């Protein structure tokens, strides 16, 4: 299948430079709807669904191939190749922040900048590293998914969204999780929550913005500081908001932070 159809790629905007948005676990490209319009005047906006999510080709999801995040990074690169894109700016949320980093490491010429929204290279705590969860927490999470996926979704989405005053956002996230094929979701969850990409951080040479939320159960501030310390020349911006999805719960703050990063980089080049 054509890669653009496989990943349900949509393109909009008036600019020449591409701004590529990649969604997180259990979501799809629709989650960027509050952010995208702010960039369409200046950029060629590219949206896609990871294979196994949204309106992507679900039959293309082969567990043996997608046993690592690199396979999704290769898909992102395939989309960029198909569109003939170089010097693109990639905005990746959560696990797709890691996917974006892996893509930029493999083909750095394809990327001008990276924006990592609520990223985490490892969710599990380790010696001198606080990822937010103990190994037993993740094992319990995955076991609950296996036994009762819908129940797990209903219980975890309020934690992920982290905005109890906006129940509609939590409901939307829960619906997105529920609309994801459970078999694919369970497999992707294991790949996501058991991954350890800390060793890849020093390999990132692309100018990088790390956008971390002040209160985020899935990616605490310690993770943002760790990324900042291990990605050379990176910038860390802490958004005064809660939850793991600022592009939904605090879109204007997210837009402002991205614009500040892009505009400062543009001024520096001049």
C-alpha positions in Angstrom: 0.0 0.0 0.0 1.1 3.6 -0.7 2.7 4.9 2.5 0.6 8.1 2.5 -2.6 6.0 2.5 -1.1 3.5 5.0 -0.5 6.3 7.5 -3.6 8.4 6.5 -1.5 11.4 5.8 -3.2 14.8 5.4 -1.4 17.9 4.2 -2.5 21.5 4.7 -1.1 25.0 5.1 0.6 27.6 2.9 4.2 27.5 3.9 7.2 25.9 2.3 8.8 24.3 5.4 7.0 21.2 6.7 5.7 21.0 10.2 5.0 17.3 10.9 2.7 16.4 13.9 2.8 12.8 15.3 0.3 11.7 18.0 0.8 9.7 21.1 -0.4 6.3 22.3 -4.1 5.6 21.9 -4.6 8.8 19.9 -4.7 9.9 16.3 -4.0 13.1 14.3 -7.3 14.6 15.3 -5.8 15.4 18.7 -3.8 18.2 17.1 -6.8 20.1 15.9 -6.5 22.9 18.5 -2.9 23.5 17.6 -2.6 23.0 13.8 -4.6 26.1 12.7 -2.0 28.4 14.3 0.7 27.1 12.0 -1.0 26.7 8.7 -0.3 30.3 7.5 3.5 29.8 7.8 4.1 26.1 7.3 3.1 23.1 5.3 1.4 21.1 8.0 1.6 17.3 7.7 -0.6 15.1 9.9 -0.4 11.3 10.1 -1.7 8.3 12.0 0.8 5.8 13.3 0.1 2.4 11.8 -2.5 0.7 14.1 -4.1 4.0 15.1 -6.9 6.2 13.8 -7.6 5.8 10.1 -4.3 4.1 9.3 -4.2 0.7 7.6 -4.7 -1.6 10.5 -3.8 -4.6 8.4 -0.3 -3.2 8.1 0.3 -3.6 11.8 2.5 -6.7 12.2 3.5 -7.2 15.8 6.8 -8.8 14.8 7.7 -5.6 12.9 6.4 -3.2 15.4 8.2 -4.8 18.4 10.4 -1.7 18.6 9.7 2.1 18.3 12.2 2.2 15.4 9.6 0.6 13.1 7.3 3.6 13.7 10.3 6.0 13.2 10.9 4.3 9.8 7.3 4.8 8.9 7.7 8.6 9.7 10.8 8.6 7.5 8.9 6.8 4.7 6.2 9.5 4.8 8.8 12.3 4.6 10.4 10.5 1.6 7.1 10.1 -0.1 6.4 13.9 0.3 10.0 14.8 -0.7 10.6 16.6 2.6 13.9 17.8 4.0 14.6 20.2 7.0 11.2 19.4 8.4 10.1 20.3 11.9 8.7 17.4 13.8 6.3 17.8 16.7 5.9 14.5 18.6 3.7 13.8 21.6 4.7 11.3 24.3 5.9 8.1 22.7 6.1 9.9 19.4 8.6 12.3 20.8 10.9 9.2 21.1 9.8 8.1 17.6 10.7 11.5 16.3 14.1 11.4 17.9 14.8 8.0 16.5 13.9 9.2 13.0 16.1 12.2 13.3 19.0 10.1 14.5 18.6 7.8 11.5 18.3 10.6 8.9 19.3 13.9 10.4 19.1 15.8 7.1 15.4 15.3 7.0 14.9 17.4 10.1 15.6 21.0 11.0 14.1 20.9 14.5 12.3 18.6 17.0 9.6 19.6 19.4 9.0 17.0 22.1 5.7 17.3 23.9 5.5 15.5 27.2 8.3 13.1 26.2 9.8 10.2 28.2 12.7 8.0 27.1 11.8 5.5 29.8 8.7 5.3 32.0 10.2 2.9 34.6 12.4 4.2 37.5 16.0 3.1 37.5 19.2 3.9 39.5 19.6 7.7 39.3 16.6 8.0 37.1 13.0 8.7 38.0 10.7 7.9 35.2 7.5 8.0 37.2 6.7 4.2 37.6 8.1 1.2 39.3 8.5 -2.0 37.2 5.6 -3.5 39.2 3.4 -0.6 38.3 3.9 -1.1 34.6 3.4 -4.9 34.9 0.1 -4.3 36.7 -0.9 -1.7 34.1 -0.2 -4.2 31.3 -2.0 -7.0 33.1 -5.1 -4.9 33.6 -5.1 -4.0 29.9 -5.0 -7.7 29.0 -7.8 -8.6 31.4 -10.1 -5.6 30.9 -9.1 -3.2 28.3 -12.2 -1.0 28.5 -12.1 -0.8 32.2 -8.4 0.1 32.1 -9.1 2.8 29.6 -11.8 4.3 31.8 -9.5 4.4 34.8 -6.3 5.6 33.2 -7.6 8.4 30.9 -8.4 10.8 33.8 -4.9 10.3 35.1 -3.4 11.0 31.6 -5.5 14.0 30.9 -5.0 15.4 34.4 -7.7 18.1 34.1 -10.7 17.0 36.2 -12.4 20.4 35.5 -12.6 19.5 31.8 -14.4 16.1 31.7 -15.1 16.4 28.0 -11.4 16.1 27.2 -11.1 13.0 29.4 -14.2 11.5 27.7 -12.6 12.2 24.3 -9.4 10.5 25.3 -11.3 7.6 26.6 -13.3 7.3 23.4 -10.1 7.4 21.4 -8.6 4.6 23.5 -11.8 2.6 23.2 -11.9 3.0 19.4 -8.4 1.6 19.1 -8.1 -2.1 18.2 -7.5 -3.7 21.7 -5.1 -6.2 20.4 -3.0 -3.6 18.7 -3.3 -1.3 21.7 -2.1 -4.0 24.1 1.0 -4.7 21.9 1.8 -1.1 21.4 1.4 -0.4 25.1 4.1 -3.0 25.9 6.5 -1.6 23.3 5.8 1.9 24.7 5.9 1.4 28.4 8.8 -1.1 28.5 11.0 0.9 26.1 14.3 2.3 27.3 15.7 4.9 24.8 17.9 6.8 27.2 21.0 5.7 25.4 19.7 7.4 22.2 19.5 10.8 23.7 23.2 11.8 23.2 22.8 10.8 19.5 20.3 13.6 18.8 22.0 16.4 16.9 18.8 18.2 15.8 17.9 21.4 17.7 15.3 20.3 20.2 12.6 21.8 22.3 11.4 19.8 25.3 7.9 20.8 26.4 7.1 19.4 29.8 4.0 20.0 31.9 4.4 21.2 35.5 2.3 18.4 36.8 2.3 15.2 34.7 1.9 11.7 36.3 3.2 10.0 33.2 6.2 12.2 32.5 7.3 14.1 35.7 9.6 17.1 35.7 12.5 14.9 36.5 12.2 13.3 33.1 12.2 16.7 31.3 15.4 17.7 33.2 17.0 14.4 32.3 16.2 14.9 28.6 17.6 18.4 28.8 20.8 17.2 30.3 21.3 14.4 27.8 20.3 16.1 24.5 23.0 18.5 23.6 21.9 22.1 23.1 18.3 21.3 23.9 15.8 23.8 25.3 13.5 23.0 28.2 10.2 24.8 28.6 7.9 23.9 31.5 4.3 24.7 30.8 2.3 25.8 33.8 -0.4 23.2 33.3 -1.3 19.7 34.4 -1.7 16.5 32.6 0.0 14.7 29.8 -1.8 16.3 26.8 -1.2 20.1 26.8 -2.0 20.3 23.1 -5.6 19.5 24.2 -5.9 21.0 27.7 -3.6 24.1 27.1 -3.4 24.6 23.4 -2.5 28.3 23.4 0.3 27.8 25.9 1.6 24.9 23.7 1.3 27.1 20.5 3.1 30.0 22.2 6.0 27.8 23.4 6.5 26.2 20.0 6.3 29.6 18.2 8.9 31.1 20.6 11.2 28.2 19.9 10.8 28.4 16.1 11.0 32.2 16.0 14.2 32.3 18.2 15.8 29.7 16.0 14.9 31.7 12.9 16.3 34.9 14.4 19.5 33.1 15.3 19.9 31.9 11.7 19.6 35.5 10.5 
